[in-house]
Amino acid sequence: MDVETRLQLIKGVGEEIVTEEELRSLLETKAHPVAYDGFEPSGLAHLPFGVFRPLLLKDLTKAGIHFKLWLADWFAWINNKMGGDLDSIRKVGEYFIEVWKAAGVDTKKVDFLWASDAMSDKEYWKKVVQIAKVTTVHRATRALTIMGRKEGEMKETAQYFYPMMQCADIFHLEADITQLGLDQRRVCMLAREVGPELKLWKPVVVSHHMLEGLQGIKEPEGYETNKEIDVAISSKMSKSKPQTAIFVHDSPEEIARKIGGAFCEPKNVANNPMLDYSKHIIFRGFKTMHVERPKKFGGPLEYESFAQLEKDFAEGKLHPLDLKNAVSSQLNQLIAPVRQHFEKNNKARTLYEFVKSQDVTR
């Protein structure tokens, strides 16, 4: 595959790339650059994690990227997830791996790695301290929002380790590319700042889209100074807010019920989670989007592009209920293999029951 084709695949994933020129140069010099993303084991798998992320990985690995999925168990501990119990966090991480496998993540092209395995490495902690020594307290405080918390919510000194450790992860894993959500942008930019200062490298930042919650767009909550990014973070689908999320274990009926109650204002294309899922999931997972309609309302529709779907909705040619039914149907097709894996596989089902029984803390 030529460089231009690989570049286009990665650009299809990255909502923001810092910088495209550096990415192109990287692809020209490396056949298999390393990219990483980190995940706190912190609850049941929702749409962004169990469906969207595997679809992105498929395109990235097709572009020749070797991906490292970092199971950030110590980070979840610092962030007080699962009541701060490391054994419970570890089990949730094992459940995460089952989700990814069931969703079709190619285990030959992706590494599953645990943060706890690096904690006995003196070189890892040396990087953490080196990064901390060239990072001001103000800069570290601003980066704390990567934990999903605003600056005023921080209460423990341990939380200041978090951005320093995550920045160290990038270099510990020898990542050429940081491929995380836009909500992790601050630590990725920190890595670009400190890398050259520590005679390391400047990673390319490829930040992917954050799916909207079922409630639609929310007002900024103070996570970012950039208002557009702050709105995206504030509005994202979160598993800690189950009323706004779709989970991979939801039944077809539950998915239909949740979608039925989602925000979907007629002709509104700027604030519409149904269009968001159509663009970023359905048209990524399927060649077309099928809309089933009674003949008296115009009959079935088959969309070959998101642009045409968006145009019809904006012009009132596509009713919100028909759009919702189509989204519900095709999301269910993507979720079904994951749901079925946890119904049929004993190990997976045991892990699911454990995670389901836990109190999910924000």
C-alpha positions as CSV (number, residue, x, y, z in Angstrom):
1,M,0.0,0.0,0.0
2,D,1.4,3.4,-1.0
3,V,2.0,6.2,1.4
4,E,-0.8,8.4,0.2
5,T,-3.4,5.6,0.7
6,R,-2.0,4.9,4.2
7,L,-2.2,8.6,5.0
8,Q,-5.8,8.8,3.9
9,L,-6.8,5.9,6.1
10,I,-5.2,7.5,9.1
11,K,-6.7,10.9,8.3
12,G,-10.1,9.1,8.2
13,V,-9.5,8.3,11.9
14,G,-7.9,11.6,13.0
15,E,-10.3,14.5,13.7
16,E,-7.1,16.4,14.5
17,I,-3.6,15.5,13.4
18,V,-0.5,17.3,14.8
19,T,1.1,17.4,12.3
20,E,0.1,16.0,9.0
21,E,3.5,16.7,7.5
22,E,5.2,14.8,10.3
23,L,2.8,11.9,9.8
24,R,3.6,11.8,6.1
25,S,7.3,11.8,6.9
26,L,6.8,9.0,9.4
27,L,5.0,6.8,6.9
28,E,7.7,7.4,4.3
29,T,10.4,6.2,6.7
30,K,8.6,3.4,8.7
31,A,6.5,0.6,7.2
32,H,4.9,-0.2,10.6
33,P,4.9,2.8,13.0
34,V,3.8,2.2,16.5
35,A,0.6,3.8,17.9
36,Y,-0.9,3.6,21.3
37,D,-4.0,4.3,23.3
38,G,-4.6,3.7,27.0
39,F,-7.7,2.6,28.8
40,E,-8.6,2.7,32.4
41,P,-10.5,-0.5,33.3
42,S,-13.5,1.1,34.8
43,G,-16.8,-0.5,33.9
44,L,-19.0,-2.0,31.2
45,A,-18.1,-1.5,27.5
46,H,-20.1,1.1,25.7
47,L,-20.4,2.1,22.0
48,P,-17.2,4.2,21.8
49,F,-15.2,1.4,23.4
50,G,-16.7,-1.8,22.1
51,V,-17.7,-0.8,18.6
52,F,-16.2,2.5,17.5
53,R,-12.6,1.8,18.7
54,P,-12.4,-1.7,17.0
55,L,-13.6,0.0,13.7
56,L,-10.9,2.6,14.0
57,L,-8.3,-0.1,14.8
58,K,-9.3,-1.9,11.6
59,D,-8.4,1.1,9.5
60,L,-5.2,1.9,11.3
61,T,-3.9,-1.6,11.1
62,K,-4.8,-1.7,7.4
63,A,-2.6,1.4,7.1
64,G,0.3,-0.7,8.5
65,I,0.1,0.7,12.0
66,H,1.2,-1.6,14.8
67,F,-1.1,-0.8,17.7
68,K,-0.5,-1.1,21.5
69,L,-3.6,-1.1,23.7
70,W,-2.4,-0.1,27.2
71,L,-4.6,-1.5,30.0
72,A,-4.0,1.3,32.4
73,D,-4.8,-0.5,35.7
74,W,-2.6,1.7,37.9
75,F,-4.1,4.8,36.3
76,A,-7.6,3.5,37.2
77,W,-6.3,3.0,40.7
78,I,-5.0,6.6,40.9
79,N,-8.3,7.8,39.5
80,N,-10.3,5.8,42.1
81,K,-12.1,3.6,39.6
82,M,-13.7,0.4,40.9
83,G,-13.4,1.8,44.4
84,G,-9.6,1.9,44.0
85,D,-9.3,-1.9,44.3
86,L,-6.5,-3.1,42.0
87,D,-7.7,-6.7,41.9
88,S,-11.2,-5.6,40.7
89,I,-9.5,-3.2,38.2
90,R,-7.5,-6.2,36.8
91,K,-10.6,-8.2,36.3
92,V,-12.2,-5.4,34.4
93,G,-9.1,-5.2,32.2
94,E,-9.5,-8.9,31.4
95,Y,-13.1,-8.2,30.5
96,F,-11.9,-5.4,28.2
97,I,-9.7,-7.8,26.3
98,E,-12.7,-10.1,25.8
99,V,-14.7,-7.2,24.4
100,W,-12.0,-6.3,21.9
101,K,-11.5,-9.9,20.7
102,A,-15.3,-10.4,20.3
103,A,-15.5,-7.1,18.3
104,G,-13.0,-8.5,15.8
105,V,-9.7,-6.8,16.9
106,D,-6.9,-8.6,15.1
107,T,-4.7,-9.9,17.9
108,K,-1.8,-10.4,15.5
109,K,-1.6,-6.7,14.8
110,V,-2.5,-5.4,18.2
111,D,-0.7,-5.8,21.5
112,F,-2.6,-6.0,24.8
113,L,-0.2,-4.6,27.5
114,W,-0.7,-3.8,31.2
115,A,0.6,-0.7,32.9
116,S,1.2,-2.7,36.1
117,D,3.9,-4.7,34.2
118,A,5.9,-1.5,33.8
119,M,5.8,-0.5,37.4
120,S,8.9,-2.5,38.4
121,D,10.9,-1.0,35.6
122,K,13.4,1.6,37.0
123,E,13.7,3.2,33.6
124,Y,10.0,3.8,33.4
125,W,10.1,5.7,36.7
126,K,13.2,7.6,35.6
127,K,11.2,8.9,32.6
128,V,8.3,9.9,34.9
129,V,10.7,11.9,37.1
130,Q,12.5,13.4,34.1
131,I,9.2,14.6,32.6
132,A,8.0,16.0,36.0
133,K,11.3,17.9,36.3
134,V,10.7,19.8,33.0
135,T,7.0,20.3,33.6
136,T,5.7,23.2,35.7
137,V,3.0,22.7,38.3
138,H,0.7,24.9,36.3
139,R,1.2,22.8,33.2
140,A,0.7,19.6,35.1
141,T,-2.5,21.0,36.7
142,R,-3.9,21.9,33.3
143,A,-3.2,18.4,32.1
144,L,-5.1,16.8,34.9
145,T,-8.3,17.1,32.9
146,I,-7.2,14.0,30.9
147,M,-8.6,12.1,33.9
148,G,-12.1,13.2,33.1
149,R,-12.1,15.7,35.9
150,K,-12.0,19.4,36.0
151,E,-9.1,21.2,37.8
152,G,-11.2,22.0,40.9
153,E,-12.1,18.4,41.5
154,M,-8.6,17.2,42.2
155,K,-8.1,16.2,45.9
156,E,-5.2,13.7,46.0
157,T,-1.5,14.3,45.4
158,A,-1.3,11.0,43.6
159,Q,-3.4,12.4,40.8
160,Y,-0.4,14.6,39.8
161,F,1.4,11.4,38.9
162,Y,-1.2,10.6,36.3
163,P,-0.2,13.0,33.5
164,M,3.5,12.5,34.1
165,M,3.0,8.7,33.9
166,Q,0.8,8.9,30.9
167,C,3.4,11.0,29.1
168,A,6.1,8.5,30.1
169,D,3.9,5.7,28.7
170,I,4.3,7.2,25.2
171,F,8.1,6.9,25.4
172,H,8.1,3.6,27.3
173,L,6.0,2.0,24.6
174,E,8.2,3.6,21.9
175,A,5.0,5.1,20.3
176,D,5.5,7.1,17.1
177,I,1.9,8.1,17.2
178,T,-0.5,8.9,20.1
179,Q,-3.9,7.8,18.9
180,L,-6.4,8.7,21.6
181,G,-9.6,10.8,21.9
182,L,-9.6,14.6,21.8
183,D,-10.1,14.6,25.6
184,Q,-6.5,13.3,25.9
185,R,-5.0,16.1,23.8
186,R,-3.3,17.9,26.6
187,V,-1.0,15.0,27.6
188,C,-0.2,14.3,23.9
189,M,0.9,17.9,23.4
190,L,2.9,17.7,26.6
191,A,4.7,14.7,25.2
192,R,5.6,16.7,22.1
193,E,6.9,19.5,24.3
194,V,9.1,17.4,26.6
195,G,10.2,14.8,24.1
196,P,12.9,16.9,22.4
197,E,13.9,18.5,25.7
198,L,14.7,15.0,27.0
199,K,16.5,14.1,23.8
200,L,13.7,11.7,22.9
201,W,11.3,12.2,20.0
202,K,8.2,14.3,19.2
203,P,5.2,11.9,18.7
204,V,2.6,12.6,16.1
205,V,-0.8,13.2,17.6
206,V,-3.8,11.6,15.9
207,S,-6.9,12.4,17.9
208,H,-10.1,10.7,17.1
209,H,-13.7,11.9,17.3
210,M,-15.6,11.5,20.6
211,L,-19.1,10.1,20.1
212,E,-21.9,12.2,21.4
213,G,-24.1,10.9,24.3
214,L,-27.7,10.2,23.6
215,Q,-28.6,13.6,25.1
216,G,-26.8,15.5,22.2
217,I,-24.6,18.5,22.6
218,K,-24.1,20.0,26.1
219,E,-22.7,23.3,27.2
220,P,-19.0,23.4,27.9
221,E,-18.0,22.3,31.4
222,G,-14.5,23.6,31.7
223,Y,-12.3,20.8,30.5
224,E,-10.5,22.7,27.7
225,T,-9.9,26.4,26.9
226,N,-10.7,25.6,23.3
227,K,-14.5,25.9,23.3
228,E,-15.1,23.5,20.5
229,I,-13.1,20.7,22.1
230,D,-14.6,21.5,25.5
231,V,-18.1,21.0,24.0
232,A,-17.0,17.7,22.5
233,I,-15.6,16.5,25.8
234,S,-18.6,17.7,27.8
235,S,-21.0,16.0,25.4
236,K,-19.3,12.7,24.9
237,M,-20.9,9.3,25.6
238,S,-19.8,8.2,29.0
239,K,-20.2,4.8,30.6
240,S,-20.3,6.5,34.0
241,K,-23.6,8.2,32.8
242,P,-25.5,5.1,31.7
243,Q,-28.7,7.0,30.8
244,T,-26.7,8.7,27.9
245,A,-24.9,5.5,26.7
246,I,-25.5,2.4,24.7
247,F,-23.6,-0.7,25.9
248,V,-22.5,-3.8,24.0
249,H,-24.6,-5.9,26.3
250,D,-27.9,-4.1,25.6
251,S,-30.6,-6.2,24.0
252,P,-32.0,-5.1,20.6
253,E,-35.1,-3.9,22.5
254,E,-33.0,-1.9,24.9
255,I,-31.1,-0.3,22.1
256,A,-34.3,0.6,20.3
257,R,-35.7,2.1,23.5
258,K,-32.6,4.2,24.2
259,I,-32.4,5.4,20.6
260,G,-36.1,6.2,20.6
261,G,-35.6,8.6,23.5
262,A,-32.4,10.2,22.1
263,F,-32.3,13.8,21.0
264,C,-33.0,14.1,17.3
265,E,-34.6,17.4,16.4
266,P,-36.0,17.5,12.8
267,K,-33.7,19.2,10.3
268,N,-31.0,19.8,12.9
269,V,-27.7,18.4,11.6
270,A,-25.4,20.3,14.0
271,N,-26.7,18.8,17.2
272,N,-27.8,15.3,16.4
273,P,-26.3,12.1,18.0
274,M,-28.2,10.0,15.4
275,L,-26.2,11.6,12.5
276,D,-23.1,11.4,14.6
277,Y,-23.4,7.6,14.9
278,S,-24.4,7.3,11.3
279,K,-21.3,9.2,10.1
280,H,-18.7,7.7,12.5
281,I,-20.0,4.2,13.0
282,I,-22.5,3.0,10.4
283,F,-20.8,4.3,7.3
284,R,-17.5,3.0,8.7
285,G,-18.9,-0.4,9.4
286,F,-21.2,-0.8,6.4
287,K,-21.0,0.2,2.7
288,T,-24.5,1.6,2.8
289,M,-27.1,2.7,5.3
290,H,-30.5,1.1,4.9
291,V,-33.7,3.0,6.0
292,E,-36.8,0.9,6.2
293,R,-40.0,2.9,5.6
294,P,-43.6,2.0,4.9
295,K,-44.6,2.5,1.3
296,K,-47.1,5.2,2.2
297,F,-44.1,7.3,3.5
298,G,-42.0,6.8,0.4
299,G,-40.7,3.3,0.9
300,P,-37.2,2.0,1.8
301,L,-34.1,4.1,1.2
302,E,-30.5,3.0,0.7
303,Y,-27.9,5.7,1.3
304,E,-24.4,5.2,-0.2
305,S,-22.9,8.3,1.5
306,F,-23.3,10.2,4.7
307,A,-23.4,13.5,2.8
308,Q,-26.7,12.4,1.1
309,L,-28.2,11.2,4.3
310,E,-27.3,14.5,6.1
311,K,-28.7,16.5,3.1
312,D,-32.0,14.6,3.2
313,F,-32.4,15.0,6.9
314,A,-31.6,18.8,6.7
315,E,-34.2,19.2,4.1
316,G,-36.8,17.3,6.0
317,K,-36.9,14.4,3.5
318,L,-35.9,12.0,6.2
319,H,-38.0,11.8,9.4
320,P,-36.3,11.6,12.8
321,L,-38.2,8.4,13.6
322,D,-37.0,6.7,10.4
323,L,-33.4,7.8,11.0
324,K,-33.6,6.5,14.6
325,N,-35.0,3.1,13.4
326,A,-32.2,2.8,10.9
327,V,-29.5,3.7,13.4
328,S,-30.9,1.3,15.9
329,S,-31.0,-1.6,13.4
330,Q,-27.5,-1.2,12.1
331,L,-25.9,-0.5,15.5
332,N,-27.5,-3.7,16.7
333,Q,-25.9,-5.6,13.8
334,L,-22.5,-4.4,14.9
335,I,-23.1,-5.0,18.6
336,A,-24.6,-8.5,18.2
337,P,-21.3,-10.5,17.9
338,V,-20.0,-9.0,21.1
339,R,-23.2,-9.5,23.0
340,Q,-23.4,-13.1,21.8
341,H,-19.8,-13.8,22.8
342,F,-20.6,-12.9,26.3
343,E,-23.7,-15.0,26.3
344,K,-22.0,-18.2,25.0
345,N,-18.4,-18.0,26.3
346,N,-18.2,-19.1,30.0
347,K,-15.0,-17.1,30.8
348,A,-16.4,-14.0,29.1
349,R,-19.8,-14.3,30.8
350,T,-18.1,-14.7,34.3
351,L,-16.1,-11.5,33.7
352,Y,-19.2,-9.7,32.5
353,E,-21.2,-10.7,35.6
354,F,-18.3,-9.5,37.8
355,V,-18.1,-6.1,36.1
356,K,-21.9,-5.7,36.1
357,S,-21.9,-6.3,39.9
358,Q,-19.5,-3.5,40.6
359,D,-20.3,0.0,41.5
360,V,-19.0,2.2,38.7
361,T,-17.4,5.3,40.1
362,R,-16.7,8.4,38.0
